[in-house]
Amino acid sequence: MKITIIGTGYVGLVTGACLAELGNDVFCLDVDQKKIDLLNNGGIPIHEPGLEEVVARNRAAGRLQFSTDVAASVAHGCLQFIAVGTPPDEDGSADLQYVLAAARNIGKYMTEFKVIVDKSTVPVGTADRVTAAVQAELAARGDASKFSVVSNPEFLKEGAAVEDFMRPDRIVIGCDSTPEGEKAHGLMKKLYTPFNRNHERTFWMDVRSAEFTKYAANAMLATRISFMNELANLADQVGADIEAVRHGIGSDPRIGHSFLYAGAGYGGSCFPKDVQALERTARQYDQDLLILRAVEAVNDKQKLVLGQKVVKRFGEDLSGKHFAVWGLAFKPNTDDMREAPARVLIKQLLDGGATVAVYDPVAMTEAKRVLELDLNAEEMARIRFATSPMDTLTGAEALVIVTEWKAFRSPDFDRIKSSLKQAIIFDGRNLFEPAVMAEAGFEYHGIGRSILTRV
């Protein structure tokens, strides 16, 4: 099938590469010439395991091309996937300017039937706005071409996106019941047939329900995280071990084990933005989503917890003190620094007068870029970007772990102990067992694990 992907960001690039991997002829469009040049020269603008190999393989096979030519992109695919960014607007709602600009371009250049697929995460009702934008462009030039707008939200986890796309747990598609919608249904069914050979993974529904499903899924996952973080903070006060609690409640099949890990708060491009956007949609209908308001408030507060633990241990004045920070990206296997808890922690330490040495396996370049936006020159001068995890430790009062990279799970504890001024670890992701840390001679501060935090 001939497919156009509009936008070569995280969702667009993964979607385009994986659809090409299945044998489709994919045209990826982006208005950023530098990004297109990078892709055409064999580079990848994001860090995503396995993606570079899939892109290279399908470019070599001639099934995947990258361009800034809008007219050519519209002419190429019967299926036009809109996969552009929907950043939060000032009021928390999703900014649809890029989605609607893509829709207008399709309407401006299309001359035959098109299926316009909303792949971007968009609020309920966006398909109607996309339809209106396309119709306005067609009317302006007197073209009677037919089209159908479909909702096909993505459910990709950063760090596992290629695997998620190629082996999805579900495929959600929303179509309308018009003749054009029925035609779109047939084309989307054909496109996703390879994913349903083992068993049916596609959930068909109306367009608005499909749009709603994406937000509902992310809101539920964010809720579980904030719920466990609140319980972890209480566990610290009452002397319970949140890890034991997690196993105890996760064994209930009605609850399950996923997304019950206490930590330093969630970040990234999805959960914070989508929770805010769903709240904003509710307010437009005079509804108040009290749970989601609390979820967001808890997460904002949770990002401060690690820094507060450091201050409680060392005092508010951190002048002359140096700290090692492991992990900068908001989660492992990505270089995404959007809403990353490490940004909040580093600011707290610097505000206290400390200096820091930081390390992340892949996010160093991106971290430096975003921290330069967050901080002033004097603050940046107090950050050293280390070359390895162990390189951060020399002269540090303590080690603070913010991201749960696998490379941090089994470090050389003897070397850590000899490098630090004091054998103190603040573990924002509960990577280690308090009893093991105590036996090794460490003062260990986890999240919700204060029952065994002292040697």
Secondary structure, 3 states (H helix, E strand, C coil): CEEEEECCCHHHHHHHHHHHHCCCEEEEECCCHHHHHHHHCCCCCCCCCCHHHHHHHHHHCCCEEEECCHHHHHHHCCEEEECCCCCECCCCCECCHHHHHHHHHHHHHCCCCEEEEECCCCCCCHHHHHHHHHHHHHHHCCCCCCEEEEECCCCCCCCCHHHHHHCCCCEEEECCCCHHHHHHHHHHHHHHHHHHCCCCCEEEECHHHHHHHHHHHHHHHHHHHHHHHHHHHHHHHHCCCHHHHHHHHHCCCCCCCCCCCCCCCCCCCCHHHHHHHHHHHHHHCCCCCHHHHHHHHHHHHHCCHHHHHHHHHHCCCCCCCEEEEECCCCCCCCCCCCCCHHHHHHHHHHHCCCEEEEECCCCHHHHHHHHHHHCCHHHHCCEEECCCCHHHCCCCCEEEECCCCHHHCCCCHHHHHHHCCCCEEEECCCCCCHHHHHHCCCEEECCCCHHHCCC
